[in-house]
Amino acid sequence: MKQPLFISLAVAGALGLAIAWVDSRPSWDDTGISVIMIFAAAACCGFLSRQRPWLIGIATGIWIPLHAIVTDHNFGSILAIIPALVGAYAGYLTYRLLSGN
């Protein structure tokens, strides 16, 4: 049974927001770990949601660019959405392959 999309979006958004909070700390300077966390969170949510992976990816990955654009006017951080989208589609396709749908 599929869970409602709003629950998946809420979980994806909360995970992305938590990762963005950690990434915004002054003592945190490890972009690679942030990228892996964004990818993993989006992949898990894409696997569990099984619907609209593009929306799950955006809900997970929008928070880091949003913070960087508002505080530092850094529009290059929009690239953080890419690992979130790739992760969400990887999770979605993994479910499709394992379930045979």
Kinemage of the C-alpha trace (Angstrom):
@kinemage 1
@onewidth
@group {chain A} dominant
@subgroup {mainchain}
@vectorlist {calphas} color= white
{ca met a 1} P 0.000 0.000 0.000
{ca lys a 2} L 1.366 3.403 -0.971
{ca gln a 3} L 1.621 5.998 1.716
{ca pro a 4} L 0.129 9.407 0.943
{ca leu a 5} L 2.448 11.740 -0.933
{ca phe a 6} L 2.243 14.486 1.698
{ca ile a 7} L 3.767 12.161 4.319
{ca ser a 8} L 6.669 11.355 1.997
{ca leu a 9} L 7.147 15.038 1.230
{ca ala a 10} L 7.069 15.951 4.917
{ca val a 11} L 9.691 13.336 5.776
{ca ala a 12} L 11.872 14.315 2.799
{ca gly a 13} L 11.583 17.996 3.685
{ca ala a 14} L 12.398 17.370 7.344
{ca leu a 15} L 15.465 15.303 6.457
{ca gly a 16} L 16.643 17.914 3.954
{ca leu a 17} L 16.101 20.692 6.482
{ca ala a 18} L 18.083 18.804 9.134
{ca ile a 19} L 20.950 18.239 6.705
{ca ala a 20} L 20.883 21.921 5.707
{ca trp a 21} L 20.994 22.926 9.368
{ca val a 22} L 24.095 20.793 9.951
{ca asp a 23} L 25.640 22.101 6.730
{ca ser a 24} L 25.066 25.715 7.782
{ca arg a 25} L 26.985 25.404 11.065
{ca pro a 26} L 30.172 27.502 11.126
{ca ser a 27} L 32.291 24.555 12.250
{ca trp a 28} L 30.988 22.242 9.477
{ca asp a 29} L 33.127 22.249 6.357
{ca asp a 30} L 32.616 18.872 4.735
{ca thr a 31} L 30.669 19.167 1.525
{ca gly a 32} L 31.206 15.527 0.565
{ca ile a 33} L 29.398 14.223 3.625
{ca ser a 34} L 26.542 16.665 3.048
{ca val a 35} L 26.190 15.439 -0.537
{ca ile a 36} L 26.168 11.793 0.576
{ca met a 37} L 23.580 12.545 3.263
{ca ile a 38} L 21.338 14.374 0.768
{ca phe a 39} L 21.671 11.503 -1.728
{ca ala a 40} L 20.929 8.851 0.926
{ca ala a 41} L 17.942 10.709 2.388
{ca ala a 42} L 16.419 11.290 -1.052
{ca ala a 43} L 17.062 7.663 -2.062
{ca cys a 44} L 15.340 6.335 1.059
{ca cys a 45} L 12.367 8.647 0.587
{ca gly a 46} L 12.171 7.815 -3.133
{ca phe a 47} L 12.210 4.097 -2.320
{ca leu a 48} L 9.506 4.398 0.320
{ca ser a 49} L 7.326 6.879 -1.548
{ca arg a 50} L 7.158 5.059 -4.891
{ca gln a 51} L 5.607 8.101 -6.568
{ca arg a 52} L 6.797 11.410 -8.019
{ca pro a 53} L 10.547 11.050 -7.329
{ca trp a 54} L 11.248 14.476 -8.831
{ca leu a 55} L 9.129 16.086 -6.127
{ca ile a 56} L 10.813 14.040 -3.392
{ca gly a 57} L 14.227 15.115 -4.727
{ca ile a 58} L 13.289 18.781 -4.703
{ca ala a 59} L 11.766 18.563 -1.212
{ca thr a 60} L 14.980 16.999 0.088
{ca gly a 61} L 17.534 19.084 -1.755
{ca ile a 62} L 16.086 22.606 -1.817
{ca trp a 63} L 17.082 23.599 1.704
{ca ile a 64} L 20.856 24.002 1.264
{ca pro a 65} L 20.534 26.226 -1.834
{ca leu a 66} L 17.714 28.185 -0.229
{ca his a 67} L 19.869 28.961 2.809
{ca ala a 68} L 22.923 29.819 0.702
{ca ile a 69} L 20.958 32.110 -1.615
{ca val a 70} L 19.259 33.966 1.236
{ca thr a 71} L 22.318 34.407 3.455
{ca asp a 72} L 25.283 34.572 1.042
{ca his a 73} L 23.669 35.278 -2.364
{ca asn a 74} L 25.395 32.099 -3.579
{ca phe a 75} L 23.379 30.909 -6.563
{ca gly a 76} L 25.945 28.214 -7.387
{ca ser a 77} L 24.633 26.162 -4.497
{ca ile a 78} L 21.573 25.288 -6.596
{ca leu a 79} L 23.702 22.356 -7.767
{ca ala a 80} L 22.905 20.671 -4.437
{ca ile a 81} L 19.564 19.675 -5.924
{ca ile a 82} L 21.290 17.336 -8.399
{ca pro a 83} L 22.348 14.645 -5.857
{ca ala a 84} L 18.879 14.839 -4.311
{ca leu a 85} L 17.185 14.222 -7.660
{ca val a 86} L 19.609 11.427 -8.542
{ca gly a 87} L 19.057 9.844 -5.130
{ca ala a 88} L 15.275 10.062 -5.348
{ca tyr a 89} L 15.251 8.469 -8.803
{ca ala a 90} L 17.747 5.804 -7.660
{ca gly a 91} L 15.472 4.866 -4.764
{ca tyr a 92} L 12.389 4.893 -6.976
{ca leu a 93} L 14.024 2.746 -9.674
{ca thr a 94} L 15.424 0.351 -7.061
{ca tyr a 95} L 11.914 -0.223 -5.762
{ca arg a 96} L 10.615 -0.738 -9.292
{ca leu a 97} L 13.363 -3.269 -10.050
{ca leu a 98} L 12.909 -5.198 -6.797
{ca ser a 99} L 9.129 -5.300 -7.002
{ca gly a 100} L 8.943 -6.179 -10.684
{ca asn a 101} L 6.596 -3.274 -11.498
